[in-house]
């Protein structure tokens, strides 16, 4: 509902009251005096009020002709005062224009905000209407679905019994695969320990080889005369050590291959165990879903069989 604006009489009364208090009427002061009012409306009524005040001031300034000569100086003073008052009125008018401009911008922002709220409310109304229609359609679909679920109840019970038997079988397979995985891990640990020992032996052999090389070089420098013979001995010894090192490396490679084979068997056992657990979890989830569905059906049937609880589209 539109709000009734202030009248000219209210603005004129407030302006007269301000003049009586020795204050100059302005839009802001009159609005404070009234406690309400649009600045545009106040400005229009205030302008009309000022137009009615100018002739009265001129009548008050008109004097008898016999006193005109004596009051010439007074008239000059009043003219100067009138000019000052006109300048003040001009400043007041500029201030009022600034206030009206600021107020107009605020009102435009409020109009835009209210327009957005109206659009939001209309959108919300359309959404609620759509949800209501969807709810009615869902009720009809639910009734049809209840009939279908009642027809599927016996099949679900049979599937539930079969799922329980399959879960039991999968749990047994999971235990067997877990034991196989533990055995494979134990074997892999043993092979890894053997590999570590072989690496230690290879390190010792390499250390000895380096030491033998150093001794051979030192003896070659000390015994220059027997250099060729000692060099042959050192070469032979180096060859023997190289062969021994190659043997250790071959043994290490064989052990690493055994370790890889054991790890592969462990991974295969882990994959088999994971598949079994996944199948078990899937069957368990399906079992829980079937049990929940059966419980819901029984509860819904119990609710429908209770007297005094009709079910209609309006619900």
C-alpha positions in Angstrom: 0.0 0.0 0.0 1.4 3.4 -1.0 2.2 5.8 1.9 0.4 9.1 2.0 2.8 12.1 1.5 3.0 15.2 3.6 0.8 18.2 2.8 1.6 21.8 2.1 0.0 22.8 5.4 2.3 20.6 7.4 5.4 22.1 5.6 4.1 25.6 6.0 3.4 25.1 9.8 6.9 23.6 10.3 8.5 26.5 8.4 6.5 29.1 10.4 7.6 27.4 13.6 11.3 27.5 12.6 11.0 31.2 11.7 9.4 31.8 15.1 12.4 30.0 16.7 14.8 32.3 14.8 16.0 29.6 12.4 16.0 29.6 8.6 13.7 26.9 7.1 15.5 24.2 5.1 14.6 20.7 3.8 16.6 18.9 6.5 15.2 21.0 9.4 11.6 20.7 8.2 12.1 16.9 7.8 13.5 16.8 11.4 10.6 18.9 12.6 7.9 16.6 10.9 9.8 13.3 11.6 9.0 12.1 8.0 8.5 13.3 4.4 10.2 12.9 1.1 12.9 15.6 0.4 11.3 16.2 -3.1 7.9 16.8 -1.6 9.3 19.1 1.2 11.3 21.0 -1.4 8.1 21.6 -3.6 6.0 22.8 -0.6 8.8 24.9 0.9 9.2 26.6 -2.5 5.5 27.4 -2.5 5.7 28.7 1.1 8.6 31.0 0.2 6.6 32.4 -2.7 3.8 33.4 -0.3 6.3 35.1 2.0 7.8 37.5 -0.5 4.8 39.8 -1.0 4.2 40.1 2.7 7.8 41.2 3.2 7.3 43.8 0.4 4.1 45.1 2.1 5.9 45.2 5.4 8.6 47.3 3.8 6.1 49.8 2.2 6.0 53.1 4.2 3.9 56.3 4.0 5.2 58.8 1.4 5.8 61.5 4.1 8.4 59.3 5.8 10.3 58.2 2.6 12.9 61.0 2.8 13.6 60.3 6.5 14.0 56.6 6.0 16.1 56.6 2.8 19.1 55.5 4.7 17.1 52.7 6.3 16.0 51.5 2.9 19.6 51.3 1.7 20.4 49.2 4.7 17.5 46.9 4.1 18.5 46.6 0.4 22.0 45.5 1.5 20.4 43.0 4.0 18.1 41.7 1.2 21.1 41.1 -1.0 22.8 39.2 1.8 19.6 37.2 2.3 19.3 36.5 -1.4 22.9 35.1 -1.4 22.0 33.0 1.6 18.9 31.8 -0.2 21.1 30.8 -3.2 23.4 28.9 -0.9 20.4 27.2 0.7 19.0 26.3 -2.7 22.3 24.8 -3.7 22.4 22.8 -0.5 18.9 21.6 -1.1 19.8 20.6 -4.7 22.7 18.6 -3.3 20.4 16.9 -0.8 17.9 16.1 -3.5 20.5 14.6 -5.7 21.9 12.4 -2.9 18.4 11.3 -1.9 17.5 10.5 -5.5 20.5 8.2 -5.8 19.5 6.5 -2.6 16.0 6.0 -3.8 17.2 4.6 -7.1 19.4 2.1 -5.2 16.4 1.1 -3.1 14.2 0.7 -6.2 16.9 -1.6 -7.8 17.1 -3.6 -4.5 13.3 -4.0 -4.3 13.2 -5.0 -7.9 15.7 -7.7 -7.3 13.7 -8.9 -4.2 10.5 -9.1 -6.3 12.3 -11.2 -9.0 13.7 -13.5 -6.3 10.2 -13.9 -4.7 8.7 -14.7 -8.1 11.4 -17.2 -8.8 10.9 -18.8 -5.3 7.1 -18.9 -6.0 7.7 -20.8 -9.3 10.2 -23.1 -7.6 7.7 -24.0 -4.8 5.0 -24.6 -7.4 7.2 -26.9 -9.3 8.2 -28.8 -6.1 4.5 -29.2 -5.2 3.7 -30.7 -8.6 6.8 -33.0 -8.3 5.7 -34.1 -4.9 2.3 -35.1 -6.1 3.8 -37.0 -9.0 6.2 -38.7 -6.6 3.3 -39.8 -4.3 1.6 -41.5 -7.3 4.9 -43.1 -8.3 5.5 -44.2 -4.8 2.2 -46.0 -4.7 3.0 -47.9 -7.9 6.5 -48.7 -6.5 5.0 -50.2 -3.3 3.1 -52.6 -5.4 6.2 -53.6 -7.4 8.2 -54.0 -4.2 5.6 -56.3 -2.7 5.8 -58.5 -5.8 9.6 -58.6 -5.5 9.7 -59.5 -1.8 9.8 -63.2 -2.2 12.7 -63.0 -4.8 14.6 -60.8 -2.4 14.3 -63.3 0.4 15.7 -66.0 -1.8 18.6 -63.8 -2.9 19.3 -63.0 0.7 19.7 -66.6 1.6 22.0 -67.2 -1.4 24.0 -64.2 -0.6 24.6 -65.4 3.0 25.9 -68.7 1.7 28.2 -67.0 -0.8 29.6 -64.7 2.0 30.4 -67.8 4.1 32.3 -69.4 1.2 34.2 -66.2 0.4 35.3 -65.8 4.0 36.8 -69.3 4.0 38.6 -68.5 0.7 39.9 -65.3 2.2 41.4 -67.1 5.2 43.2 -69.6 3.0 44.6 -66.8 0.8 45.7 -64.9 3.9 47.7 -67.9 5.1 49.3 -68.3 1.6 50.3 -64.7 1.6 51.9 -65.0 5.0 53.9 -68.0 3.9 55.1 -66.1 0.8 56.1 -63.1 2.8 58.1 -65.4 5.1 59.9 -67.0 2.2 60.6 -63.6 0.7 62.1 -62.5 4.0 64.5 -65.5 4.0 65.6 -64.8 0.4 66.2 -61.2 1.2 68.4 -62.2 4.2 70.4 -64.5 1.9 70.8 -61.7 -0.6 72.2 -59.4 2.1 74.7 -62.1 3.1 75.8 -62.5 -0.5 76.3 -58.7 -0.9 78.5 -58.7 2.3 80.6 -61.6 0.9 81.0 -59.7 -2.4 82.1 -56.6 -0.6 84.7 -58.6 1.3 86.0 -60.1 -2.0 86.2 -56.7 -3.6 88.1 -55.4 -0.6 90.6 -58.2 -0.8 91.0 -57.7 -4.5 91.9 -54.0 -4.0 94.3 -55.0 -1.3 96.0 -57.6 -3.5 96.3 -55.1 -6.3 98.0 -52.6 -4.0 100.4 -55.2 -2.8 101.2 -56.3 -6.3 101.9 -52.8 -7.4 104.2 -52.1 -4.4 106.2 -55.3 -5.0 106.5 -54.5 -8.7 108.1 -51.2 -7.8 110.4 -52.7 -5.2 111.5 -55.6 -7.3 112.2 -54.1 -10.6 114.3 -57.0 -11.8 111.4 -59.5 -11.2 108.7 -57.1 -12.4 107.6 -59.3 -15.3 107.3 -62.4 -13.2 105.5 -60.7 -10.4 103.2 -59.0 -12.8 102.2 -62.4 -14.2 101.6 -63.6 -10.7 99.5 -60.6 -9.9 97.5 -61.0 -13.1 96.8 -64.6 -12.3 95.8 -63.7 -8.8 93.6 -60.9 -10.1 92.0 -63.3 -12.6 91.2 -65.7 -9.8 89.7 -63.0 -7.7 87.7 -61.8 -10.7 86.4 -65.3 -11.2 85.5 -65.5 -7.5 83.8 -62.1 -7.7 81.9 -63.2 -10.8 80.8 -66.4 -9.0 79.5 -64.2 -6.1 77.7 -62.0 -8.5 76.1 -65.0 -10.2 75.0 -66.3 -6.8 73.6 -62.9 -6.0 71.7 -62.7 -9.3 70.2 -66.1 -8.6 69.2 -65.0 -5.1 67.7 -61.8 -6.5 65.7 -63.8 -9.0 64.4 -66.1 -6.3 63.5 -63.0 -4.3 61.6 -61.5 -7.3 59.8 -64.8 -7.8 58.8 -64.9 -4.2 57.7 -61.3 -4.3 55.6 -62.0 -7.4 54.0 -65.0 -5.7 53.3 -62.7 -2.7 51.7 -60.1 -4.9 49.6 -62.7 -6.6 48.5 -63.9 -3.2 47.7 -60.3 -2.2 45.7 -59.8 -5.3 43.7 -62.9 -4.7 43.1 -61.9 -1.1 42.0 -58.4 -2.2 39.6 -59.8 -4.8 38.2 -62.1 -2.2 37.8 -59.3 0.3 36.2 -57.0 -2.4 33.7 -59.8 -3.3 33.0 -60.4 0.4 32.4 -56.7 1.1 30.2 -56.4 -2.0 28.1 -59.3 -0.9 28.0 -58.0 2.6 26.8 -54.6 1.4 24.2 -56.3 -0.8 23.1 -58.4 2.2 22.7 -55.3 4.3 20.8 -53.5 1.5 18.4 -56.4 1.1 17.9 -56.6 4.9 17.2 -52.9 5.0 14.9 -53.1 2.1 13.0 -55.9 3.7 12.8 -54.0 7.0 11.4 -50.9 5.2 8.8 -53.0 3.4 7.6 -54.5 6.6 7.5 -51.2 8.3 5.6 -49.5 5.4 3.2 -52.4 5.3 2.6 -52.0 9.0 1.9 -48.3 8.6 -0.5 -48.9 5.8 -2.4 -51.5 7.8 -3.0 -49.2 10.7 -6.6 -47.8 10.8 -7.4 -44.1 10.8 -4.3 -43.2 8.6 -5.7 -42.6 5.0 -3.1 -41.8 2.3 -4.1 -39.3 -0.4 -2.4 -37.0 -2.9 -2.9 -34.0 -0.7 -0.6 -35.6 1.9 
